[in-house]
Amino acid sequence: MSELESLPSPPAAVLALNEAASDPDVPVESITRVIESDPAMTAKLLQLVNSAFFGLTHRVTNVQRAVAYLGMGTVRNVLAAVEMMRALPAATPDMAVIVEQLQAHSIAVGELSRNLLRHRRQAHDAFAAGIMHDIGLLAAVSCMPAKYELLRLEVGGGTPLIECEAEILGAPHASIGAHLLDVWGLPANLVSAVRHSHDADRLVDRNLGPLQAVYIAEQVTNLVGASGGWVLEEGLMPDHEYLAELGLDGIVTQVMARAGVDHLRRVVN
């Protein structure tokens, strides 16, 4: 973990947003001022809120309305997720393609995580956690490119990823990612979802939330190759008993079909 000390600090606007959003009585105007102090963050928020992802029937053209519509917690989590991805660029030109693939994979997992919690209050938290679930791997690509390249070669040679990570990185990338989110001061539910993004099925808790949604979305996205060229991880479809405990047995196929992955119905059944 000490090799990750070269990571960039959280942008000042994200720190201010974390602090403001932690106060349940903070007025919308205060959150608005923090976001508007960072032009890039302002542009990203308006782009997101007006995207098909949020399904608005009218266009939102100012930050205050966006915050009022999405809620302060959602705004903080989604913007922090985007900023974390932006703060970890490719270390070398050769790594740029890998970063793009990893980002595409993370967005696919985020979108599917949100769809699994459709119509639930935690849907947007699941989206943010899904975007950040592989932030530990992105940190390795950005800050330890030589070790990442060795990791990729070992996995390509047939060694399981978890074994390669123990030997080369010293820890699973999910644990590294959870540590980074904790350092950035993100909420405990997002940290936990990232930490257990690859082993949530082993937990006693079977209450459907971001943690379980991200795990399922990660497995299925990897299983069907729905995120392009990302091939470092393999997926394993959760069994029907596990999905039934979560109240998702028979629903998962429909949710994934709505996410636009045409051949998932055949894989799940």
N, C-alpha and C positions, 0 to 999 in steps of 0.2 A: 504494500500500500504506500510505502514511502516514495516509491518511484512515481506516484501520481501527484506529488507535491507541485509539479510544474503546471498542473491544470489551472486555467484562468479562473480568477475569482468571479463570483456571480456578478452580473451587471448591477450597478447601483440601483437602477430602477426596479430590478427583481427583488433586491433586499428591501427596498422601501415598500414594494407591493406586498411582500410577505408580512412585514411589520403592520402595515395598515389593515390587511385582510384578517389578521389575527384578533383584531378588536371588533367584537360583535356590534358595537355601537357606532362604528366609523361611518360617516355619511358618504353617500355615493360620490359627492363632489370631491372628497379627499382622494379616493381611488382614481377618479378621473384625472386629477392634477398629476398624480404620479405617472400614469400611463402617458399622458400628453407631454411629459417632460422628455420622453424618448420617442423621437419620430419613427424609428423602425418598429418599435413596439406598437405604436398607434396604428401604423399601416397594417401590421400583421393582425391586430385585433379586428379591424374593420374588414379585412379580407376574409378572416375566418367566420365572422358573424354573418356575412353576406354570402357565404358559400352554400352550396347545396347541402352540406353536412348538417347545418342547423335548420334547414327547411323553412326559413321565414317567407312569408307571403309578400313582404314589403322590404324595401332597402333601408338599412340603417346607415346613416351618414355621419354620426358623431359618437364619440367615445362614451359619453354619459348614458345615452340610450342603450348602447351595447352592454354596458355594465349592468344597467337596470334590468335588461332582458335576461342576460345569462346568469347574473348573480356574481357577487364578489369572489366567492370561493372558486367557482368555475373559471372565471377570468384569470385569477392568480395561477391556478393549476395548469391551464392550457398554455398561457403565455410563458410560464416557467419551463414547461416541456419544450416549447419551441426555442426558447433562449438557450437551453442546455444543448440542444442539437446544434445550434448556430455557434456555440462557444467551443465546439470540438471539431475543428476543420481537419482535413487530411494533412498528415505530417509531411508527405511527399506527393509529387504529381502521380506517382504510380499507385498511391493509395486512394486517389480521388474517386476512382470507379467503385472501390470497395465501400467507401463512405456513402456514396449515392445509393448503392444496393442496400446497405444497412439501414439508411434512412427510409428507403421505400418499404423495406420489410417492416420497420417500426411503425410507419403510418398505417400499413395494412393491418397489423395487429391492433393498433389503436382503434381503427374504424370497426373492426370485427368485435372488439371488446365492448365498444359502445352499443353495437347492435344486439349483443347478448343481453344487455341491460336496458333495452329499449323501453321507454315509458317509466323508467325508474329514476329516482333522484340522483343516484350515483353514476348515471350513464356517462356524464362528461368527465368524472373522476377516472372512470375506466378508460376513456379515450386518452387522457393525459398519462395514466400509468402505462398504457399500451405503447404510447410513443416512446416512453423512457425505459421500457423493460430491458432493452439491450444496451443501455448507456454505458455499462461496464465494458462491453466489447468496443464501443465507439471510443472510449477512453484509451483502450489498448492500441487501437489503430492510430489515434491522434498522438499519444504520448509515449508509446512503446512500440513503434512500427516494426522493429527488428524481431521482438518477441511475438508480435502478432503474426508476422510472416512465418515464423517457425511453427506457431500454433496451427496456422492454416495448412502448412505442409504436412504436419503430423496427422491432422484430421483427414486430410486428403489421402493419406496412406493407410487409413483404416482404423486408427486409434480413436476410441471414443472421446468426444469433446471434454467431458468431465475429467478424464484422466490427464489429458493434455494440459488443461487449465491448472490442475493441481501441481503438475511438474514445471510448467513454464511460467504461469502467472502467479502461482502460489495460492490462489483462491478462485472459486467459481465467479464468472463474470457477473452473475446476478447479485452476489454478495458485494462485489466491488461497486456495482451500480447503486445498490441500496446505501452503501456508505457515502457515495457522492451526493445522493439526494438528501441524506441526513445532514451532511456538511452544508448544503445549500439551504437548509432550513425548511424543506418541504414537509407537508403533513405526514403523520405517521401511517395513515392508510395507504398513501402512495408508496412510501418507503417499503412497507410490508408487501404490497403487490409486486413490486420489483424484486424484492428478496426471494419471493416464492413463485416467481413467474415460470419456473421449470419443475417445481415439485409440490404445487398446491394440493395435488390429489393425495399426498401423504399426510396432510393435516387432518386433525380431528374435526375442525370447524368446517361444516358443509353448508354454511349460509351463503347464498348467492350474493356476491358483491364484486367490486373491482378485482380483488385478489383472485377469485376463482375465474372470473371472466377473462382476465389477461392470460391465465394459464391455458384455458381451453382455446382461446384465439391463437396463442402462440403455437400450440401443438398442431392445430388444423392448418394454419397458414403455412407452416413448414411442411406438413404432410402433403399438401397439394401443390406446393410451389407457387402459391398465389401472389408472391411478392417479387417476382422477377428472378434475378440471378443469384439470390441469396441461398447458398447451399451448405453453409457451415454446420447448421443444425438439422437434425432429422425430427420429424413429428411423429407422435403416437396418438392415435385417436382414443380419447377416454371411453371407458366401457359404459354400457347403458345403465348399469347399476349406479355408477358414480353420477352420471347425468340425471338420473331419476331422483337421487338424493338432493340435487340442486334444483329440481323442478324443471329441468331442461330436456328430459328425455322426450323425443318426438318434436321438440320445438327447435332444437339446434339446427336441423336441416333447413327449416323455413327461414330462420334468421340469417343463416349463411347464404341462402339463395338470394335474399334481399340485398346482401352485401355485394352481389354481383359475381360470385364465383360459381360459374355455371355447372361444373361437374362435381360439386361437393355433395349433392344429393346421392349420387352413386357411391361415393366414398364412404359417407356416413352409414348408409344402409347396407 
